[in-house]
């Protein structure tokens, strides 16, 4: 073994396979966000976003009157 460099045993210990049921990668291939497991982690996100848009929209239209 050369000093200052890792040998093959170190490399094989360093690389571990990730075994998970969660999908890996991205929902949109070219986008850095959202991750593929976003839908399983935050299932209420579309509902909450819709309610938030409606509330902000009502507030905005009440200011126009």
PyMOL commands that set and color helices and strands:
alter all, ss='L'
color gray80, all
select helices_A, chain A and resi 8-14+38-41+45-64
alter helices_A, ss='H'
color red, helices_A
deselect
rebuild
show_as cartoon
